[in-house]
Amino acid sequence: MAKFIITLSKDWHKVLFIIMGISSTIWFLVRVIPKPSRAAYPCMRAAAPFMSSFVIYLLSIGGASILLKKFPKGFKKAQVGLTIAFFVLALTLPGISNSMKEQAQISAGSIREAANTPFGEAKGINPGRVVWVHNPNATDENLHLNNNNKATEYFLDEHTDQVEVDKMLEIAVKKLTEEETAKKSWDAIFKHYNNKKGKGEVNYHEGEIIFIKVNRTSSWSGNINNDLARVENDNYGISETSPQLVTSVLRHLVNVVGVSQEYIYVGDPMKHIYKSDYEKWHGEFPDVSYLDVDRSSLGRTRVAKSNTAIIDYSDRGEVLREGDWSSALTGNPIQTDYLYTIFEEMEYMINIPTMKSHKHGGVTMFAKNHFGSHTRSDAKHLHGGLVKINNDPIRNEYGMYRVLVDIMGHELLGEKNLIYLMDALYCSDMEVTQPNKFSKAPWNNDWTSSILISQDPVAIESVGFDILSYEYDGTNDFESYPHYGAVDDYLHQAADDENWPEGIVYDPENDGTPLKSLGTHEHWNNATDMQYSRNLGTGNGIELVRVAPDFFDPNGFRNLPEVVQNMKIYPNPVQNEASMSFYMTEDCFVKAEIYSLEGRKHKSIMNRDIEKGEYSFPIDTYDLKNGIYLMRISVTNKKGTRASTIKFEKR
């Protein structure tokens, strides 16, 4: 008996491998046979190496035994070459098995599902659609950088073009819904939301409160003066929600949707609104309520703490702890947080985070933006539910409790989102640092100059993750936080309960109703094409609709005067032939080209010098498929090049 125990203790790793191999094989077959698509789930992919290595191990041992038995027969028949081959193969197969066992022992944190293997249930009018609008005209490429290659004054109107940001939001909502106007697009968005909430396909009703949730993490004590102006210290100009994008949203809500200003609230409840933000917004929208954590002066509305709005974290006290960073693992367990009354009072929320990397979460977007929505003084207690608590340990295994899933699915923080609007005009490699230019294509050492919009919270964060992971990969001078292990684990779990940790049932209201799929998750095919399964026609996951820089200005020149007027296409819709006419205010070199709405060039029509005055030319559209197109007229004069466009339909 003692000998058996000694042998067992000596060979414990072999026994463990056999037990894990048998268990993983049974579990894989039981889970995948009834539903083959489960083979793509991360939990199944984590089990697959154990199963495959165990099977190959058995085959190699069996194969080696058979081959060695054939060894003498080889000599008898003088088949020396074949015998040597048998012998080498017999010795090689167990080696392959050992290699597979080593591979199976790699941390699950290194396992990520293959590209274009979507799971979860896509959401939205166009399910799984994420619209990415990229417009370099919106940002100042010559914006001054500090010694760390970061920008500090990106938020000023002199560096971020309000007119261009307005254009970006308009095309974004139209592409999200495939409606012809911003008004029809917002109508469709409100009706879809209200229908999902069980109210029927009804539009916005007067009196319903809309809350615009921004990110103002940096407005803590020491970074603000008494008048809430920014202090020009090391935290000056941290990358946060651009005020120009908030202005664009306010213009849409008030001027397009018709919402009375008194029913709109703007703020980051745990923080302050900077003086420059307030002056910009209040100057145009004086009756909007601008929230502040502890002030009711300076035109601010002080937030109120709720006694009934609660989020009940689904780890039920097993993971999250009270206290500072040093007590993140040893502090008292916490289970609930109270929220502010604005989350109860609002009917709709538009969450506008900035797309950034994060030293504790890997990335920070919509879900992480709600770390400032509870009523405690800070959010240190929630970091235990991220990937990295402090310097150690890193929670980089798939299938661990992720607090972001609770936030994404909560009835107030998640379910009241009207749309998900991501500010990617200026991004940064860490949550509390200034923005940096992106080095890789399609940015090519320029600001990200983008916004993203979706009705699917998982899909848009998945696209954001792919972008951040692509740029911040350690090949430049910036941090590579998105490459912690299992950073996208919260997206796996938000998409499908098959990926939930053992013993965890996500139910942030603690009312006995587990979360259902919050959206669809997958990774793009590659960083060049950036396509997802719906783009490729291979699955029902994400569809990324890209509006490229050429849509706004194919030649990249900015702030040049328009010289083309009265652009007309007749007839419109076009069947096969039509004519284009316009008026030139001066002599110019002119190019006429046809583009798709996404900015892809289809054909050139004209390329010549034109004198001042009326001009017309024929259009041949025989080779175009039916659909909506843009006729783009680019004019070049001594001041540079400027493009004007007119939309037409081919039938």
C-alpha positions as CSV (number, residue, x, y, z in Angstrom):
1,M,0.0,0.0,0.0
2,A,2.8,2.3,1.0
3,K,4.6,1.5,-2.3
4,F,1.4,2.3,-4.2
5,I,1.1,5.7,-2.5
6,I,4.7,6.5,-3.2
7,T,4.3,5.6,-6.9
8,L,1.1,7.6,-7.1
9,S,2.6,10.7,-5.5
10,K,5.6,10.4,-7.8
11,D,3.4,10.1,-10.9
12,W,0.7,12.4,-9.8
13,H,0.9,14.5,-12.9
14,K,0.3,11.5,-15.1
15,V,-2.8,10.5,-13.1
16,L,-4.0,14.1,-13.2
17,F,-3.5,14.2,-17.0
18,I,-5.5,11.0,-17.5
19,I,-8.4,12.3,-15.2
20,M,-8.5,15.6,-17.0
21,G,-8.3,13.9,-20.4
22,I,-11.2,11.6,-19.6
23,S,-13.3,14.5,-18.0
24,S,-12.6,17.0,-20.8
25,T,-13.4,14.4,-23.5
26,I,-16.8,13.5,-21.9
27,W,-17.7,17.1,-21.3
28,F,-16.8,18.2,-24.8
29,L,-18.8,15.4,-26.4
30,V,-21.8,16.0,-24.1
31,R,-21.9,19.7,-24.8
32,V,-21.0,19.8,-28.5
33,I,-23.0,16.8,-29.9
34,P,-26.5,18.4,-29.1
35,K,-25.3,21.8,-30.4
36,P,-22.3,21.7,-32.7
37,S,-21.9,25.5,-32.7
38,R,-20.8,25.3,-29.1
39,A,-17.4,24.0,-30.4
40,A,-16.5,27.7,-31.1
41,Y,-17.2,28.8,-27.5
42,P,-14.1,29.7,-25.6
43,C,-14.9,27.2,-22.8
44,M,-15.0,24.4,-25.4
45,R,-11.9,25.7,-27.1
46,A,-10.2,25.6,-23.7
47,A,-11.2,22.0,-23.2
48,A,-10.3,20.9,-26.7
49,P,-6.5,20.8,-26.1
50,F,-6.9,18.5,-23.1
51,M,-9.3,16.3,-25.0
52,S,-7.2,16.1,-28.2
53,S,-3.9,15.6,-26.3
54,F,-5.5,12.8,-24.3
55,V,-6.9,11.1,-27.4
56,I,-3.6,11.4,-29.3
57,Y,-1.8,10.1,-26.2
58,L,-3.9,7.0,-26.3
59,L,-3.4,6.6,-30.0
60,S,0.3,7.1,-29.8
61,I,0.8,4.6,-27.0
62,G,-1.4,2.1,-28.9
63,G,0.3,2.8,-32.2
64,A,3.8,2.6,-30.7
65,S,3.0,-0.8,-29.2
66,I,1.7,-2.2,-32.6
67,L,4.7,-0.8,-34.5
68,L,7.3,-2.2,-32.1
69,K,5.7,-5.6,-32.4
70,K,6.2,-5.4,-36.2
71,F,9.9,-4.6,-35.6
72,P,11.2,-8.3,-35.8
73,K,9.1,-9.0,-38.8
74,G,10.8,-6.2,-40.6
75,F,14.2,-7.8,-40.0
76,K,13.1,-11.2,-41.1
77,K,11.9,-9.8,-44.4
78,A,15.0,-7.6,-44.7
79,Q,12.8,-4.6,-45.0
80,V,15.4,-2.4,-43.2
81,G,14.1,0.9,-44.5
82,L,10.6,0.2,-43.5
83,T,11.7,-1.2,-40.1
84,I,13.7,2.0,-39.4
85,A,10.6,4.1,-40.4
86,F,8.5,2.0,-38.0
87,F,11.0,2.5,-35.2
88,V,11.3,6.3,-35.7
89,L,7.5,6.6,-35.8
90,A,7.1,4.5,-32.7
91,L,9.4,6.8,-30.8
92,T,8.0,10.0,-32.3
93,L,4.3,9.4,-31.5
94,P,4.8,9.6,-27.7
95,G,6.9,12.7,-28.2
96,I,3.9,14.3,-30.1
97,S,1.7,13.2,-27.2
98,N,4.0,14.9,-24.7
99,S,4.1,18.1,-26.8
100,M,0.3,18.1,-26.9
101,K,0.2,17.7,-23.1
102,E,2.5,20.7,-22.7
103,Q,0.2,22.7,-25.0
104,A,-2.8,21.7,-22.9
105,Q,-1.1,23.0,-19.8
106,I,-0.8,26.6,-21.3
107,S,-2.9,29.1,-19.3
108,A,-6.5,29.5,-20.5
109,G,-5.7,33.2,-20.5
110,S,-3.9,32.8,-23.8
111,I,-6.9,31.2,-25.6
112,R,-9.0,33.4,-27.8
113,E,-11.7,32.2,-30.1
114,A,-10.8,32.1,-33.8
115,A,-11.7,35.0,-36.1
116,N,-15.3,35.2,-37.3
117,T,-16.7,32.6,-34.9
118,P,-19.7,34.6,-33.6
119,F,-21.8,33.7,-30.6
120,G,-24.7,35.4,-28.8
121,E,-27.8,37.1,-30.2
122,A,-27.3,40.1,-32.4
123,K,-29.3,43.2,-31.4
124,G,-30.7,46.2,-33.3
125,I,-32.8,47.3,-36.2
126,N,-30.0,45.9,-38.3
127,P,-28.8,43.1,-35.9
128,G,-25.2,43.3,-34.9
129,R,-24.5,46.4,-36.9
130,V,-21.7,48.8,-35.8
131,V,-21.2,51.9,-37.8
132,W,-17.7,53.4,-37.8
133,V,-17.3,56.9,-39.2
134,H,-13.7,58.0,-39.7
135,N,-13.2,61.7,-40.6
136,P,-9.7,63.2,-40.3
137,N,-11.3,66.6,-41.1
138,A,-12.8,66.7,-37.6
139,T,-9.4,66.8,-35.8
140,D,-6.4,69.1,-36.0
141,E,-3.4,67.1,-37.4
142,N,-1.1,69.8,-36.2
143,L,-2.3,69.9,-32.7
144,H,0.6,70.5,-30.3
145,L,2.0,67.4,-28.6
146,N,3.7,67.3,-25.2
147,N,7.0,65.6,-24.4
148,N,5.2,62.2,-24.2
149,N,3.7,62.6,-27.7
150,K,0.3,63.3,-26.2
151,A,-2.2,66.2,-26.9
152,T,-3.5,68.3,-24.1
153,E,-5.9,70.7,-25.7
154,Y,-7.8,68.4,-28.1
155,F,-11.1,69.5,-26.5
156,L,-11.0,73.1,-27.7
157,D,-13.1,74.1,-30.7
158,E,-9.9,75.5,-32.4
159,H,-8.7,71.9,-32.6
160,T,-11.9,69.9,-33.1
161,D,-14.2,71.0,-35.9
162,Q,-17.8,71.1,-34.7
163,V,-19.2,71.2,-38.2
164,E,-17.3,68.1,-39.2
165,V,-18.4,66.3,-36.0
166,D,-22.0,67.2,-36.8
167,K,-21.6,65.6,-40.2
168,M,-20.2,62.5,-38.6
169,L,-23.1,62.0,-36.3
170,E,-25.7,62.6,-39.0
171,I,-24.2,60.0,-41.3
172,A,-23.7,57.6,-38.4
173,V,-27.4,57.5,-37.4
174,K,-28.5,57.3,-41.0
175,K,-26.2,54.3,-41.7
176,L,-27.3,52.7,-38.4
177,T,-30.9,52.6,-39.5
178,E,-30.6,52.9,-43.3
179,E,-33.0,55.8,-43.3
180,E,-32.7,58.8,-45.6
181,T,-32.8,61.6,-43.0
182,A,-31.6,62.1,-39.5
183,K,-35.2,62.7,-38.4
184,K,-36.4,59.4,-39.8
185,S,-33.4,57.7,-38.3
186,W,-34.1,59.0,-34.8
187,D,-37.8,58.0,-35.2
188,A,-36.7,54.5,-36.0
189,I,-34.3,54.4,-33.1
190,F,-36.9,55.5,-30.6
191,K,-39.6,53.2,-32.0
192,H,-37.3,50.2,-31.9
193,Y,-36.3,50.9,-28.3
194,N,-39.9,51.4,-27.1
195,N,-41.1,48.3,-28.9
196,K,-38.3,46.3,-27.2
197,K,-39.4,47.7,-23.8
198,G,-43.0,46.6,-24.5
199,K,-44.5,50.0,-25.2
200,G,-45.1,49.4,-28.9
201,E,-43.6,51.2,-31.8
202,V,-44.0,54.7,-30.3
203,N,-41.8,57.7,-30.7
204,Y,-40.4,60.0,-28.1
205,H,-43.1,61.6,-25.9
206,E,-42.8,65.0,-24.4
207,G,-41.8,64.9,-20.8
208,E,-39.6,61.8,-21.1
209,I,-36.1,62.4,-19.6
210,I,-33.0,61.7,-21.6
211,F,-29.7,61.4,-19.8
212,I,-26.4,61.9,-21.7
213,K,-23.7,60.0,-19.7
214,V,-20.2,61.4,-20.4
215,N,-16.8,60.5,-19.1
216,R,-15.1,63.1,-16.8
217,T,-12.9,60.9,-14.7
218,S,-10.2,63.6,-14.5
219,S,-12.3,66.2,-12.7
220,W,-11.1,65.1,-9.2
221,S,-9.8,67.4,-6.5
222,G,-6.6,69.1,-7.6
223,N,-7.5,69.1,-11.3
224,I,-10.1,71.8,-10.9
225,N,-10.2,75.4,-9.7
226,N,-13.1,76.9,-7.6
227,D,-14.9,77.9,-10.8
228,L,-14.4,74.3,-12.2
229,A,-11.9,75.4,-14.7
230,R,-9.2,72.8,-15.6
231,V,-5.9,73.1,-13.8
232,E,-2.9,72.9,-16.1
233,N,-1.0,70.1,-14.3
234,D,0.0,66.6,-15.3
235,N,-3.6,65.6,-15.6
236,Y,-4.6,68.5,-17.9
237,G,-6.4,67.3,-21.0
238,I,-6.8,63.6,-20.1
239,S,-8.6,61.8,-23.0
240,E,-12.3,61.9,-22.2
241,T,-15.7,62.5,-24.0
242,S,-15.2,65.3,-26.5
243,P,-17.5,68.2,-25.9
244,Q,-18.1,68.6,-29.6
245,L,-19.7,65.2,-29.8
246,V,-22.0,66.0,-26.9
247,T,-22.9,69.3,-28.7
248,S,-23.8,67.3,-31.8
249,V,-26.1,64.9,-29.8
250,L,-27.8,67.9,-28.1
251,R,-28.4,69.5,-31.5
252,H,-30.0,66.2,-32.8
253,L,-32.2,65.8,-29.7
254,V,-33.4,69.4,-29.6
255,N,-33.4,70.4,-33.2
256,V,-34.2,67.1,-35.0
257,V,-36.1,64.9,-32.5
258,G,-37.8,67.9,-30.9
259,V,-37.0,67.2,-27.2
260,S,-37.5,70.2,-24.9
261,Q,-34.2,71.2,-23.3
262,E,-35.6,70.9,-19.8
263,Y,-35.9,67.1,-20.2
264,I,-32.3,66.6,-21.1
265,Y,-29.5,66.0,-18.5
266,V,-25.8,65.8,-19.1
267,G,-23.0,64.7,-16.8
268,D,-20.8,62.1,-15.1
269,P,-22.7,61.8,-11.8
270,M,-19.6,61.0,-9.6
271,K,-17.7,64.0,-11.0
272,H,-17.9,67.6,-12.2
273,I,-18.4,69.3,-15.6
274,Y,-15.5,71.5,-16.5
275,K,-16.0,75.2,-17.0
276,S,-15.1,75.1,-20.7
277,D,-17.6,72.3,-21.3
278,Y,-20.4,74.1,-19.5
279,E,-19.8,77.4,-21.3
280,K,-19.9,75.6,-24.7
281,W,-23.0,73.6,-24.0
282,H,-24.9,76.1,-21.9
283,G,-24.3,78.9,-24.4
284,E,-26.4,77.0,-27.0
285,F,-28.7,75.0,-24.7
286,P,-29.3,77.1,-21.6
287,D,-32.2,75.0,-20.3
288,V,-30.5,71.6,-20.2
289,S,-29.6,70.4,-16.7
290,Y,-25.8,70.0,-16.2
291,L,-25.1,67.6,-13.4
292,D,-22.5,67.9,-10.6
293,V,-21.6,65.5,-7.8
294,D,-21.7,68.0,-5.0
295,R,-22.6,71.5,-6.3
296,S,-25.7,73.4,-7.1
297,S,-23.9,76.6,-8.0
298,L,-22.3,77.8,-11.2
299,G,-25.4,76.7,-13.2
300,R,-25.0,73.1,-12.1
301,T,-27.7,70.7,-10.9
302,R,-26.5,68.6,-7.9
303,V,-27.2,64.9,-8.3
304,A,-29.3,63.0,-5.7
305,K,-28.5,59.6,-4.3
306,S,-31.2,57.0,-4.5
307,N,-32.4,54.7,-1.7
308,T,-34.0,52.3,-4.1
309,A,-31.9,52.1,-7.3
310,I,-29.5,49.2,-6.5
311,I,-27.2,47.0,-8.5
312,D,-26.6,43.7,-6.8
313,Y,-23.3,42.1,-8.1
314,S,-23.7,38.5,-9.1
315,D,-20.5,37.3,-7.3
316,R,-22.6,37.7,-4.2
317,G,-19.7,38.8,-2.1
318,E,-17.2,36.2,-3.3
319,V,-14.9,38.5,-5.4
320,L,-15.5,42.2,-4.8
321,R,-14.0,43.9,-1.7
322,E,-14.2,47.2,0.0
323,G,-11.2,49.4,0.7
324,D,-8.2,50.9,-1.2
325,W,-5.9,49.1,-3.6
326,S,-4.0,47.3,-0.8
327,S,-7.1,45.7,0.5
328,A,-8.6,44.7,-2.8
329,L,-8.1,41.0,-1.9
330,T,-8.5,41.2,1.9
331,G,-11.2,43.9,2.5
332,N,-14.8,43.2,3.6
333,P,-17.0,41.7,0.9
334,I,-19.4,44.0,-0.9
335,Q,-22.5,42.9,-2.8
336,T,-24.5,46.0,-3.7
337,D,-24.1,49.6,-4.8
338,Y,-26.7,52.4,-4.8
339,L,-27.1,54.6,-7.9
340,Y,-28.2,58.2,-8.4
341,T,-31.9,59.1,-8.9
342,I,-31.2,60.2,-12.5
343,F,-31.0,56.6,-13.5
344,E,-34.5,56.0,-12.2
345,E,-36.0,59.2,-13.5
346,M,-34.6,58.9,-17.1
347,E,-36.5,57.0,-19.7
348,Y,-33.5,56.9,-22.1
349,M,-29.7,57.1,-21.8
350,I,-27.1,57.9,-24.4
351,N,-23.8,56.6,-23.0
352,I,-20.8,58.4,-24.7
353,P,-17.5,57.0,-23.4
354,T,-14.1,57.5,-24.9
355,M,-12.5,54.4,-26.4
356,K,-9.3,53.9,-24.4
357,S,-7.0,51.2,-23.0
358,H,-7.1,50.6,-19.2
359,K,-4.4,49.4,-16.9
360,H,-6.8,47.3,-14.8
361,G,-9.4,46.3,-17.4
362,G,-7.3,46.1,-20.5
363,V,-9.9,48.3,-22.3
364,T,-12.5,50.8,-21.2
365,M,-15.7,51.7,-23.1
366,F,-19.4,51.7,-22.3
367,A,-19.6,49.3,-19.4
368,K,-16.5,50.6,-17.7
369,N,-17.9,54.2,-18.0
370,H,-20.5,53.2,-15.3
371,F,-17.8,52.9,-12.7
372,G,-18.8,56.5,-12.1
373,S,-22.5,55.8,-11.8
374,H,-22.8,54.5,-8.2
375,T,-22.8,56.7,-5.1
376,R,-19.5,55.7,-3.4
377,S,-16.6,58.2,-3.6
378,D,-14.6,56.0,-6.0
379,A,-14.7,52.6,-7.7
380,K,-11.7,50.8,-6.3
381,H,-14.0,48.1,-4.9
382,L,-15.1,47.1,-8.4
383,H,-11.6,46.6,-9.8
384,G,-11.5,43.1,-8.3
385,G,-13.9,42.1,-11.0
386,L,-11.6,43.3,-13.8
387,V,-8.6,41.5,-15.3
388,K,-5.9,43.1,-13.1
389,I,-6.6,44.4,-9.6
390,N,-3.3,46.2,-8.9
391,N,0.1,45.0,-9.7
392,D,-0.8,41.4,-8.8
393,P,-2.5,39.1,-9.3
394,I,-3.7,39.2,-12.9
395,R,-7.1,37.6,-13.3
396,N,-6.3,36.4,-16.8
397,E,-8.2,33.2,-17.0
398,Y,-11.4,32.9,-19.1
399,G,-14.5,32.0,-17.1
400,M,-13.9,34.2,-14.1
401,Y,-16.5,36.6,-12.6
402,R,-16.6,39.9,-14.6
403,V,-18.3,42.8,-13.0
404,L,-18.8,44.5,-16.4
405,V,-21.4,41.9,-17.3
406,D,-23.6,42.9,-14.4
407,I,-23.3,46.5,-15.4
408,M,-24.1,45.8,-19.1
409,G,-27.2,43.8,-18.2
410,H,-28.6,45.9,-15.3
411,E,-32.1,47.2,-15.8
412,L,-31.0,50.8,-15.3
413,L,-27.4,51.0,-16.4
414,G,-27.8,48.6,-19.4
415,E,-31.4,48.2,-20.5
416,K,-32.1,52.0,-20.7
417,N,-29.5,52.7,-23.4
418,L,-31.2,54.2,-26.4
419,I,-28.0,53.9,-28.5
420,Y,-24.4,53.2,-27.9
421,L,-22.3,56.1,-29.1
422,M,-18.5,55.8,-28.8
423,D,-16.2,58.8,-28.9
424,A,-13.1,57.8,-30.7
425,L,-12.1,61.2,-32.0
426,Y,-9.0,61.1,-29.7
427,C,-8.0,57.8,-28.0
428,S,-5.3,57.0,-25.5
429,D,-3.3,54.0,-24.3
430,M,-4.4,54.4,-20.7
431,E,-7.5,55.7,-19.0
432,V,-6.0,58.7,-17.3
433,T,-3.6,60.1,-19.8
434,Q,-3.8,62.4,-22.8
435,P,-4.7,61.2,-26.3
436,N,-2.1,59.9,-28.7
437,K,-2.0,59.5,-32.5
438,F,-2.5,56.0,-33.9
439,S,0.5,54.8,-35.9
440,K,-1.1,52.1,-38.0
441,A,-3.4,52.1,-41.1
442,P,-5.9,53.5,-41.7
443,W,-4.8,56.3,-39.3
444,N,-1.2,56.4,-40.4
445,N,0.2,58.5,-37.5
446,D,-2.9,60.7,-37.1
447,W,-5.7,61.1,-34.6
448,T,-8.3,58.3,-34.6
449,S,-10.9,61.0,-35.7
450,S,-13.7,58.5,-35.4
451,I,-17.1,57.8,-33.8
452,L,-18.8,54.4,-33.6
453,I,-22.5,53.8,-33.0
454,S,-24.6,50.7,-32.5
455,Q,-27.7,49.3,-30.8
456,D,-25.8,46.2,-29.8
457,P,-23.7,46.8,-26.6
458,V,-21.6,43.6,-27.1
459,A,-20.9,44.1,-30.8
460,I,-19.7,47.7,-30.4
461,E,-17.4,46.9,-27.5
462,S,-16.1,43.9,-29.5
463,V,-15.1,46.2,-32.4
464,G,-13.6,48.7,-30.0
465,F,-11.6,45.8,-28.4
466,D,-10.3,44.8,-31.9
467,I,-9.2,48.3,-32.7
468,L,-7.5,48.9,-29.4
469,S,-5.8,45.5,-29.4
470,Y,-4.6,46.2,-33.0
471,E,-3.0,49.5,-32.2
472,Y,-1.8,49.0,-28.7
473,D,0.2,45.8,-29.2
474,G,3.6,46.7,-27.9
475,T,5.1,47.6,-31.2
476,N,5.0,51.4,-30.6
477,D,5.9,53.5,-27.5
478,F,2.5,53.1,-25.8
479,E,1.1,50.6,-23.3
480,S,-0.2,47.2,-24.5
481,Y,-2.9,46.7,-21.9
482,P,-5.5,45.1,-24.3
483,H,-3.1,42.2,-24.5
484,Y,-3.6,41.0,-20.9
485,G,-5.0,37.5,-21.0
486,A,-8.8,37.2,-21.1
487,V,-9.5,41.0,-21.6
488,D,-12.5,40.1,-23.8
489,D,-13.8,37.5,-21.3
490,Y,-16.6,39.9,-20.2
491,L,-17.8,40.1,-23.8
492,H,-17.9,36.3,-24.1
493,Q,-20.0,36.1,-21.0
494,A,-22.2,39.0,-21.9
495,A,-22.9,37.3,-25.3
496,D,-23.7,33.8,-24.1
497,D,-24.4,32.2,-20.7
498,E,-22.4,29.1,-21.9
499,N,-19.3,31.1,-21.0
500,W,-20.4,32.0,-17.4
501,P,-18.1,30.9,-14.6
502,E,-19.2,27.9,-12.6
503,G,-21.4,28.9,-9.8
504,I,-22.1,32.4,-11.2
505,V,-25.6,33.4,-12.4
506,Y,-25.6,36.9,-13.7
507,D,-28.7,38.5,-12.1
508,P,-27.8,42.1,-11.2
509,E,-31.3,42.8,-9.8
510,N,-31.1,39.7,-7.7
511,D,-34.7,39.0,-8.5
512,G,-34.3,35.4,-9.8
513,T,-34.2,36.4,-13.5
514,P,-30.8,35.6,-15.1
515,L,-29.5,37.7,-17.9
516,K,-30.1,36.6,-21.5
517,S,-27.7,37.3,-24.3
518,L,-26.9,41.0,-24.4
519,G,-25.6,40.9,-27.9
520,T,-23.2,39.2,-30.3
521,H,-19.4,38.9,-30.0
522,E,-16.7,37.9,-32.4
523,H,-13.3,39.1,-33.6
524,W,-12.6,40.5,-37.1
525,N,-10.9,38.4,-39.8
526,N,-7.8,40.5,-39.9
527,A,-6.5,44.1,-39.2
528,T,-6.3,44.9,-42.9
529,D,-9.9,44.0,-44.1
530,M,-11.5,44.5,-40.6
531,Q,-14.5,42.3,-41.6
532,Y,-16.9,40.3,-39.5
533,S,-19.2,37.4,-40.2
534,R,-22.1,39.5,-41.6
535,N,-19.7,41.4,-43.8
536,L,-18.4,38.1,-45.1
537,G,-21.8,36.4,-45.3
538,T,-20.5,33.5,-43.1
539,G,-22.5,34.1,-39.9
540,N,-25.0,36.1,-37.9
541,G,-22.6,38.1,-35.8
542,I,-21.3,41.6,-36.3
543,E,-21.7,43.8,-39.3
544,L,-19.1,46.6,-39.4
545,V,-20.2,49.5,-41.7
546,R,-17.3,51.7,-42.3
547,V,-17.6,55.3,-43.5
548,A,-14.1,56.1,-44.8
549,P,-12.3,59.5,-44.8
550,D,-12.9,59.8,-48.6
551,F,-16.6,60.3,-47.9
552,F,-15.8,63.6,-46.3
553,D,-12.9,64.8,-48.4
554,P,-11.1,62.4,-50.8
555,N,-8.0,64.7,-51.0
556,G,-7.6,65.4,-47.3
557,F,-7.7,69.2,-47.5
558,R,-9.5,71.1,-44.8
559,N,-11.4,74.4,-44.4
560,L,-11.4,75.4,-48.0
561,P,-14.2,77.5,-49.6
562,E,-17.0,75.8,-51.6
563,V,-16.9,76.8,-55.3
564,V,-19.5,74.4,-56.6
565,Q,-23.2,75.5,-56.3
566,N,-26.6,74.3,-57.4
567,M,-25.6,70.7,-58.0
568,K,-28.3,68.7,-59.7
569,I,-28.8,65.3,-61.2
570,Y,-31.7,64.7,-63.6
571,P,-33.5,62.4,-63.6
572,N,-33.1,61.2,-60.1
573,P,-33.6,58.2,-59.5
574,V,-31.4,57.3,-62.5
575,Q,-32.1,54.3,-64.7
576,N,-29.1,54.1,-67.0
577,E,-28.4,57.6,-68.2
578,A,-28.7,61.1,-66.7
579,S,-27.1,64.5,-66.6
580,M,-25.2,66.4,-63.9
581,S,-25.3,70.2,-63.7
582,F,-23.8,72.8,-61.4
583,Y,-22.5,76.4,-61.2
584,M,-18.8,77.2,-60.7
585,T,-18.0,80.4,-58.8
586,E,-14.5,80.6,-60.4
587,D,-12.2,78.7,-62.9
588,C,-11.0,75.4,-61.5
589,F,-9.7,72.0,-62.3
590,V,-12.7,69.6,-61.7
591,K,-13.0,65.8,-61.1
592,A,-16.3,64.0,-61.0
593,E,-16.5,60.6,-59.4
594,I,-19.1,58.1,-58.1
595,Y,-18.8,56.7,-54.6
596,S,-20.7,54.4,-52.4
597,L,-22.2,55.8,-49.1
598,E,-19.3,54.0,-47.3
599,G,-16.7,56.1,-49.3
600,R,-15.7,53.4,-51.8
601,K,-14.9,54.8,-55.3
602,H,-16.8,53.1,-58.1
603,K,-15.8,55.1,-61.2
604,S,-14.5,58.3,-62.6
605,I,-16.8,60.4,-64.8
606,M,-14.8,63.6,-65.7
607,N,-11.3,65.1,-65.1
608,R,-10.7,68.6,-66.7
609,D,-10.4,72.4,-66.4
610,I,-13.7,74.2,-66.2
611,E,-14.4,77.9,-66.5
612,K,-16.6,79.9,-64.2
613,G,-20.3,79.6,-64.9
614,E,-22.9,76.9,-65.6
615,Y,-21.7,73.5,-66.6
616,S,-23.3,70.1,-67.3
617,F,-22.2,66.6,-68.4
618,P,-23.7,63.2,-69.1
619,I,-23.7,60.3,-66.5
620,D,-23.5,56.7,-67.6
621,T,-24.6,54.3,-64.8
622,Y,-25.1,51.1,-66.9
623,D,-22.4,49.3,-64.9
624,L,-23.8,50.2,-61.4
625,K,-26.0,48.0,-59.4
626,N,-29.2,49.4,-58.0
627,G,-28.7,51.4,-54.8
628,I,-27.8,54.8,-53.4
629,Y,-24.6,56.5,-54.5
630,L,-22.8,59.8,-54.2
631,M,-21.6,62.0,-57.1
632,R,-18.5,63.7,-55.8
633,I,-17.3,66.9,-57.5
634,S,-13.7,67.7,-56.4
635,V,-12.4,71.2,-57.4
636,T,-8.8,72.4,-57.2
637,N,-7.7,76.0,-57.2
638,K,-4.8,78.0,-55.8
639,K,-6.1,77.4,-52.2
640,G,-6.2,73.7,-52.6
641,T,-8.9,71.1,-53.2
642,R,-12.4,70.8,-51.9
643,A,-15.1,68.2,-52.6
644,S,-18.9,68.6,-52.8
645,T,-21.3,65.7,-53.1
646,I,-24.9,65.0,-54.1
647,K,-26.8,61.8,-53.5
648,F,-28.6,59.9,-56.2
649,E,-30.3,56.5,-56.6
650,K,-29.8,54.0,-59.4
651,R,-32.9,51.9,-60.2
